[in-house]
Structures are given as C-alpha cells and as structure tokens.
Amino acid sequence: MNPIAPTNTDEYIAGFPGDIQLILNQVRATIQQAAPDAEESIAYGMPAYKLKGKPLVYFAGFKNHIGFYATPSGHSEFAKELSKYKQGKGSVQFPLNQPIPYDLIAQIVEFRVVENLEKVKTKKK
C-alpha cells in the first residue's frame, strides 16, 4: 500500500491503515514470541524472519487479507488446519473479515523453528 519501499518492518506496517496495522503488529508479535531468536528484515518487499541464516516465515498485508508464507513444508504440515483458507504453494491468506488465527500462526512458526534447527544440526554432521 505504501509506494515507497520499506527498509524495515516498522516502516512496512506504518504504510497501512490503522486497523490493518493492529493486525500486522499482532502477527509480528506472534512470530517474535514463537521465534525469539529469529532475525527480522524485509525480503521480497515484506517482513521476513530468518533463523540461523535460513528463511523461517514471511507475512504481508493486503486490502482484504493477511498473507502468511511459511514455505511449503510449514503449510503441508498444517494442511488440515489451513484447509479453510485460500492457499498457494507455501502461502495462505487469512481474510481480514474473519478472526486471524494467531495461535495457528504461532504453531506454524514453532514448527518451522524446529525444522530450521534440525537442518542446521544435520549440516554440521
């Protein structure tokens, strides 16, 4: 929504109307709580989180939904829970006219944290 490319998550969120900012800030807080060691940045024009240098999750605001991107594995692991939402490969849309499933977002992030840490362990062997 903001024509100027944001350089950080605060700038990104500030580019949205107040009601959407509240939701985006809650998504951000949910991710940070579930992955306190993750590094926050902007990638592909949206807030991005990495753990141990590996992509973890991304999120984005839109006029009618919040996009959440946890790579294909994060979505396939929670396919049943996500089945009621519009999806793409590695993405899901949470409509703004429905409650945002923050608990589910936290569970997906926690799954991705474990997955990333396992990848790092495996690589060190």
C-alpha positions in Angstrom: 0.0 0.0 0.0 3.0 2.3 0.6 4.5 3.4 -2.7 8.0 3.8 -1.1 9.7 0.5 -0.5 10.1 0.0 3.3 13.5 -0.6 4.8 12.2 -2.3 8.0 9.1 -3.8 9.5 8.1 -0.6 11.3 8.0 1.3 8.0 6.2 -1.6 6.3 3.4 -1.7 8.9 3.1 2.1 9.0 2.2 2.1 5.3 -1.2 0.5 6.2 -4.5 1.9 7.6 -4.7 1.8 11.4 -7.0 -1.3 11.6 -4.6 -3.3 9.5 -1.6 -2.0 11.4 -3.1 -3.5 14.6 -3.4 -6.9 12.9 0.1 -6.8 11.3 1.6 -5.8 14.7 -0.1 -8.7 16.3 1.2 -11.1 13.6 4.7 -9.7 14.2 4.4 -10.1 17.9 3.1 -13.7 17.5 6.1 -14.6 15.3 8.6 -12.9 17.6 7.2 -14.7 20.6 7.3 -18.1 18.8 10.8 -17.5 17.4 12.6 -15.1 19.8 16.0 -15.8 18.2 14.8 -15.1 14.6 16.3 -12.1 12.7 13.7 -9.7 11.3 14.3 -8.0 8.0 12.5 -7.1 4.8 12.6 -9.5 1.9 10.5 -9.6 -1.3 9.1 -6.3 -0.1 7.6 -7.8 3.1 8.6 -8.6 6.7 10.8 -11.7 6.8 12.3 -13.8 9.5 15.4 -15.9 9.4 16.8 -18.3 11.9 20.5 -19.4 11.7 20.6 -17.7 8.3 17.8 -19.8 6.9 14.3 -18.4 5.9 11.7 -19.0 8.5 8.4 -17.2 7.7 7.2 -14.0 6.0 4.0 -12.1 6.2 2.3 -9.3 4.2 -0.7 -7.0 4.5 -3.3 -6.6 1.7 -6.6 -4.8 1.4 -8.7 -7.8 2.3 -6.3 -10.4 3.8 -3.0 -11.1 5.6 -0.6 -13.2 3.6 1.4 -15.7 5.5 4.3 -17.6 4.0 6.0 -20.5 5.8 7.5 -22.3 2.9 5.7 -25.4 1.5 6.7 -27.5 4.5 5.1 -25.2 7.0 1.9 -25.3 5.1 1.9 -29.0 4.3 2.4 -29.8 8.0 -0.7 -27.9 8.9 -2.8 -28.7 5.8 -5.9 -29.7 7.8 -5.9 -26.5 9.9 -5.2 -24.3 6.8 -7.7 -26.1 4.6 -10.5 -23.4 5.1 -8.2 -20.6 3.8 -7.2 -19.7 0.3 -3.7 -21.0 -0.4 -0.9 -21.2 -2.9 2.3 -23.1 -2.8 3.9 -22.0 0.5 1.3 -19.3 1.2 -2.0 -18.8 2.9 -4.5 -15.9 3.0 -6.2 -15.0 6.3 -9.2 -12.8 5.4 -9.5 -9.6 7.4 -13.2 -10.1 7.8 -12.6 -13.3 9.9 -10.6 -13.7 13.2 -6.9 -14.1 12.5 -5.7 -17.5 13.8 -2.8 -16.2 15.9 -2.5 -19.5 17.7 -2.1 -21.4 14.4 0.5 -18.9 13.2 2.4 -19.5 16.4 2.2 -23.3 15.9 3.5 -23.0 12.3 6.3 -20.7 13.4 7.3 -23.1 16.1 7.3 -26.0 13.7 9.5 -24.0 11.3 11.9 -23.2 14.1 12.4 -26.9 14.9 12.7 -27.6 11.2 15.4 -25.0 10.7 17.3 -26.0 13.7 17.2 -29.7 12.5 18.6 -28.6 9.1 21.5 -26.7 10.8 22.2 -29.8 13.0 22.2 -32.1 10.0 24.5 -29.8 8.1 27.1 -29.8 10.9 27.4 -33.6 11.0 
